[in-house]
Amino acid sequence: MDMEFRNCKLELGLKCHAPIIHFQPSVNAKGATLRASEVKPKFDKYLWTKEPEELATYKLLPYKMKFIEKKKKKVINENVTIPLYYAKDQKRMVITNPRIVITCFDPILQKLIVRHIKNFFIVTNFGATQGKGYGSFTIIDPEKNDQVEQENAEKILMEEFGLKTLYKIDCNQLSKGLKEIEKIFEVIENFYKIIKGGINHKDYIKGFLFKYMSDKGIKNEKAALKTKIIDNPYASKQNKVKQGPPINSHKECYVRALLGLSSSFAFKDQRRQNGGAVDVNIKISHADETIERFPSPLTFKVINKIIYIIPKKIDERIWEKEFVFTYELDKKRGHAHGIQPKSKPEKLKLDTPASNDFCLEDFLDKAVEYYNENRGKIKGPKIVQ
């Protein structure tokens, strides 16, 4: 693709492969598309990483960026149920194919922008929940009928993230139209559930992370909470899994944090006098109150209806850190339901594992095998490399 600045301007079209969750409360508003305030700082950082010597004399990169929204913009309606962490995100989701306009008078910087901008969009997502695949765009090549060269994109992803293996899920055979977006993110959600917390619906699939760590002699936080905080942990008969004899040598850790922190867990409390169970939150907080957010080191990139699974480096700050799990049940609510006094403690402290207890690449290799073995239960497409 021939890209060049003309009259100090570079104008390119962008193709949206996965909807962006916009910051605006209403995506019907004008300008609900990519924002230069998000994209430019990311691109600046990318350029400095790629060209440290060329850019050594710059304090700020002297160029401007703006996005021109096209008239044709698809707003995801409420009839399409796309997996999200927050329900309000549905109203902020949009498929937009804007044009990017970059103005730069510096010939050296012009050359570097042209050299790197295509790859930058291939390896970067934007907007909210971008780690789960939302906000995926690529530069349009008119000579390729708007299609990214898939083999080249895969090569760039492998080089950028230093991967020996690139796992991918082809969703081209799924439903067409807006429903295909729903199916793509359903695949991502199911894969993530299977490898992290498990699926407990019609068919029980144990979370692979728990199994992986158990094989290393580490008991997970869910098991520890049921033993030490929840008086009568909930488990239906059909989904109850037979457990082997207790292994006293197992140490207890907050293992789920390795794939991203949560602020709380939900459990069922069965101490209700008149039968049934009541939802209870277990609040999670870092003991030193310095770690509030830790994103998952696994991220997803969607290009031409193919999902790529990208393992990134785990933040060193997460290893061997103490977290506090606090049982929370409103006293008035508990009294109204006739909840008996707790016989177990209200709090539990657990550390995250040590760095030598978990290898992300090894985990992902085995997690993919585990997913493929169980995908028939969820009718999911196969992961290949």
C-alpha positions in Angstrom: 0.0 0.0 0.0 1.4 3.4 -1.0 1.2 5.7 1.9 2.7 9.2 1.8 2.2 12.7 3.2 0.7 15.2 0.8 0.8 18.9 1.7 2.0 17.7 5.1 -1.1 15.6 5.6 -1.6 11.8 5.7 -5.2 10.6 5.4 -6.1 6.9 5.7 -9.2 4.9 6.1 -9.8 2.5 9.0 -11.7 -0.7 9.1 -13.5 -1.7 12.3 -13.1 -5.4 13.0 -14.7 -5.4 16.5 -17.0 -2.7 18.0 -15.5 0.0 20.2 -17.0 0.7 23.6 -17.0 4.5 23.6 -16.5 6.8 26.5 -19.6 8.9 25.5 -22.9 7.9 27.2 -24.6 8.0 23.9 -23.0 6.7 20.7 -25.7 8.4 18.7 -23.9 11.6 19.5 -21.7 13.2 16.8 -18.1 12.2 17.0 -18.6 8.9 18.8 -15.7 7.2 17.1 -12.0 6.8 17.8 -10.5 9.6 19.8 -7.1 11.3 19.1 -6.8 11.8 22.9 -6.5 8.0 23.2 -4.8 7.0 20.0 -2.1 9.6 19.8 -0.5 8.9 23.2 -0.5 5.2 22.4 1.1 5.8 19.0 3.7 8.2 20.5 4.8 5.5 22.9 4.9 3.0 20.1 7.1 5.2 18.0 9.5 5.9 20.8 9.7 2.2 21.5 10.4 1.4 17.8 12.7 4.3 17.0 14.5 5.4 20.2 17.6 6.8 18.4 15.7 8.6 15.7 13.5 10.3 18.3 16.1 10.9 21.0 16.1 14.7 20.4 12.3 15.0 20.7 10.6 15.9 23.9 7.1 15.9 22.2 6.3 14.5 18.8 5.2 17.5 16.6 2.2 16.2 14.7 -1.5 16.4 15.1 -4.1 13.7 14.7 -7.9 13.7 14.2 -10.6 11.3 13.2 -13.3 12.1 10.7 -16.5 10.1 11.4 -18.2 8.6 8.4 -22.0 9.0 8.1 -22.6 5.2 8.1 -22.2 4.1 11.6 -23.8 1.0 13.2 -25.0 1.3 16.8 -25.3 -2.1 18.5 -28.9 -2.4 19.6 -30.3 -4.1 22.6 -31.5 -7.1 20.6 -27.8 -8.2 20.2 -26.6 -9.7 23.4 -22.8 -9.2 23.4 -20.9 -10.4 26.5 -19.8 -7.3 28.5 -18.6 -6.7 32.0 -21.0 -3.9 32.6 -24.5 -3.7 31.2 -24.2 0.1 30.5 -21.4 -0.7 28.0 -24.0 -2.0 25.6 -25.4 1.5 25.1 -21.9 2.8 24.3 -20.9 0.3 21.7 -20.5 1.3 18.1 -19.1 0.0 14.8 -17.4 2.9 13.1 -15.0 3.1 10.2 -13.5 6.6 10.4 -10.7 8.3 8.5 -7.6 9.3 10.3 -5.9 12.6 9.3 -2.3 13.2 10.5 -0.7 16.6 10.0 3.1 16.8 10.3 5.6 19.3 9.0 8.7 17.3 10.1 10.0 15.1 7.3 11.9 12.7 9.6 8.8 12.2 11.7 6.6 11.8 8.6 8.9 8.9 7.5 8.6 7.2 10.9 4.8 7.6 11.0 4.4 6.0 7.6 6.7 3.2 8.5 4.9 2.2 11.7 1.3 3.2 11.6 0.0 0.1 9.9 1.6 -2.3 12.3 0.5 -0.1 15.3 -3.2 -0.6 14.5 -2.7 -4.3 13.9 -1.3 -4.8 17.4 -3.4 -2.3 19.4 -7.1 -2.2 20.6 -9.0 0.9 21.8 -11.8 2.0 24.0 -13.2 0.2 27.1 -12.6 -3.6 27.7 -10.0 -3.6 24.9 -8.2 -6.5 26.4 -11.2 -8.7 25.5 -11.0 -7.8 21.8 -13.2 -4.7 21.6 -12.0 -1.7 19.6 -10.0 -3.5 16.9 -9.2 -1.5 13.8 -6.7 -1.8 10.9 -5.6 0.6 8.1 -7.6 0.0 4.9 -5.6 -1.0 1.8 -7.7 0.0 -1.2 -5.7 -2.4 -3.4 -6.7 -5.3 -1.2 -10.5 -4.6 -1.2 -10.2 -3.4 2.4 -8.9 -6.8 3.6 -5.8 -7.0 5.8 -3.3 -9.5 4.5 -3.9 -12.2 7.2 -0.5 -13.9 7.0 1.3 -10.6 7.2 -0.9 -9.5 10.2 -0.1 -12.8 12.0 3.6 -12.3 11.3 3.4 -8.8 12.8 1.5 -10.1 15.9 4.1 -12.8 16.5 7.1 -10.4 16.1 5.5 -7.7 18.2 4.8 -9.9 21.2 7.7 -12.3 20.8 5.5 -15.3 20.3 6.7 -18.8 19.3 3.1 -19.9 18.8 0.1 -17.8 17.7 -3.3 -19.3 18.7 -6.3 -18.3 16.7 -10.0 -19.1 16.4 -11.6 -18.7 13.0 -15.2 -17.4 13.3 -15.9 -16.9 9.6 -18.4 -19.8 9.6 -20.6 -18.3 12.4 -23.8 -16.3 12.0 -23.7 -13.3 9.6 -24.6 -9.6 10.3 -24.6 -8.2 13.8 -25.2 -11.7 15.2 -21.7 -12.6 14.1 -20.3 -10.0 16.4 -22.3 -11.5 19.2 -20.9 -15.0 18.4 -17.3 -13.8 18.2 -17.5 -12.3 21.7 -19.4 -15.3 23.0 -16.4 -17.4 21.9 -14.0 -15.1 23.7 -16.1 -15.2 26.8 -16.4 -19.0 26.8 -12.7 -19.5 26.3 -11.9 -17.1 29.1 -14.4 -18.7 31.5 -13.1 -22.2 30.8 -9.5 -21.3 31.4 -10.2 -19.0 34.5 -13.2 -19.7 36.7 -15.0 -22.4 34.8 -18.5 -22.8 33.4 -21.3 -24.1 35.7 -24.4 -24.2 33.6 -25.9 -27.3 31.8 -22.4 -28.9 31.6 -19.9 -28.3 34.3 -16.4 -27.4 33.1 -13.9 -26.8 35.8 -11.7 -23.7 35.5 -8.4 -24.8 34.0 -6.4 -22.3 36.1 -7.5 -24.1 39.2 -6.5 -27.5 37.8 -3.2 -26.2 36.5 -2.2 -24.7 39.9 -3.5 -27.8 41.8 -1.0 -29.9 39.8 1.7 -27.7 41.2 0.5 -28.2 44.8 -1.4 -24.9 45.1 -5.0 -24.7 46.3 -7.1 -21.8 44.9 -8.9 -19.1 46.7 -12.4 -20.4 45.8 -11.7 -23.7 47.7 -10.1 -21.8 50.6 -13.1 -19.4 50.9 -15.6 -22.3 50.9 -13.5 -24.0 53.7 -12.7 -21.0 55.9 -15.4 -18.2 55.3 -18.6 -19.7 53.8 -20.5 -21.7 56.4 -22.4 -23.8 53.9 -21.0 -23.3 50.4 -23.5 -23.6 47.7 -23.2 -26.4 45.0 -26.2 -27.9 43.2 -26.3 -31.7 43.0 -26.0 -31.9 39.3 -22.9 -29.7 39.2 -21.2 -31.0 42.3 -17.9 -32.5 41.3 -16.4 -35.3 43.2 -13.2 -34.2 45.0 -10.3 -36.5 45.8 -8.9 -36.8 49.3 -7.6 -33.6 50.8 -3.9 -32.9 50.2 -2.5 -31.3 53.3 0.7 -30.3 51.5 -1.2 -27.9 49.2 -0.6 -24.2 50.0 -3.5 -21.8 49.5 -3.1 -18.8 47.1 -5.2 -16.2 45.3 -4.5 -17.8 41.9 -7.3 -16.1 39.9 -5.4 -12.8 40.2 -2.9 -14.0 37.7 -5.4 -13.6 35.0 -6.7 -10.2 36.2 -8.0 -8.8 39.5 -11.6 -8.8 40.7 -13.1 -6.5 43.3 -15.5 -9.2 44.6 -16.8 -12.7 44.3 -20.4 -13.8 44.6 -21.4 -16.9 46.7 -24.6 -18.4 48.0 -25.2 -18.5 51.7 -27.4 -21.4 52.8 -27.9 -20.5 56.5 -31.3 -19.2 55.8 -33.9 -20.5 58.3 -36.8 -21.0 55.8 -34.7 -22.7 53.1 -33.0 -21.4 50.0 -29.9 -19.5 49.6 -29.0 -15.8 49.7 -26.4 -14.1 47.5 -23.3 -12.9 49.4 -20.4 -10.8 48.2 -16.8 -11.5 49.2 -14.9 -8.2 48.8 -11.3 -8.4 47.6 -8.7 -5.8 48.4 -5.0 -5.6 48.4 -3.6 -5.6 52.0 -1.4 -2.6 51.3 -4.0 -0.9 49.2 -1.5 -0.1 46.5 -2.8 -2.5 43.8 -6.3 -1.6 42.7 -6.3 -2.9 39.1 -4.3 -5.6 37.4 -5.4 -6.4 33.8 -5.3 -9.9 32.4 -2.0 -10.7 30.7 -4.1 -12.5 28.0 -5.5 -10.2 25.4 -7.5 -10.8 22.2 -7.2 -9.2 18.8 -10.0 -9.7 16.2 -9.0 -9.3 12.5 -11.3 -10.4 9.7 -13.5 -12.5 12.1 -10.4 -14.4 13.4 -9.7 -14.2 17.1 -6.0 -14.1 18.1 -5.0 -15.0 21.7 -2.0 -12.9 22.8 -0.1 -13.6 26.0 1.7 -10.6 27.3 4.3 -10.2 30.1 2.8 -10.5 33.6 3.4 -7.4 35.7 6.0 -8.2 38.3 4.0 -6.3 41.0 1.5 -9.1 41.3 3.7 -11.9 42.6 3.5 -12.9 46.3 1.2 -10.0 47.3 -1.3 -10.3 50.2 -5.0 -9.8 49.5 -7.9 -9.6 52.0 -11.2 -11.4 51.4 -14.1 -9.9 53.4 -17.5 -11.6 53.8 -20.2 -9.0 53.2 -23.9 -9.4 54.0 -26.1 -6.5 54.9 -27.3 -7.1 58.6 -30.8 -5.9 57.9 -31.0 -8.2 54.9 -29.6 -11.1 56.8 -32.1 -10.6 59.6 -35.0 -10.3 57.2 -34.0 -13.7 55.7 -33.5 -15.3 59.1 -29.7 -15.9 58.5 -28.1 -17.5 61.5 -24.9 -16.0 63.0 -21.7 -17.0 61.2 -19.6 -19.7 62.8 -16.6 -18.9 60.5 -14.4 -15.8 60.4 -15.4 -12.7 58.4 -12.0 -12.3 56.7 -9.3 -14.4 55.1 -5.9 -13.4 53.9 -4.2 -15.0 50.9 -1.1 -14.3 48.9 -0.8 -14.5 45.2 1.6 -17.2 43.9 5.4 -16.7 43.4 6.7 -16.1 39.9 8.3 -19.6 39.7 4.9 -21.2 40.3 3.3 -19.9 37.1 4.5 -19.7 33.4 2.0 -18.0 31.2 3.2 -19.5 27.9 3.1 -23.1 29.4 -0.3 -22.3 30.9 -1.7 -21.1 27.6 -0.4 -24.1 25.7 -2.2 -26.5 28.1 -5.3 -24.3 28.4 -5.8 -24.4 24.7 -5.7 -28.2 24.8 -8.1 -28.2 27.7 -10.5 -25.9 25.8 -10.4 -28.0 22.7 -11.2 -31.1 24.7 -14.2 -29.4 26.3 -15.5 -27.2 23.4 -18.1 -29.8 22.4 -20.0 -29.0 25.6 -20.4 -25.3 24.5 -20.4 -26.0 20.7 -17.4 -23.8 20.3 -15.0 -23.6 17.3 -11.6 -25.2 17.6 -8.4 -23.2 18.5 -5.6 -23.8 16.1 -2.1 -22.4 15.6 
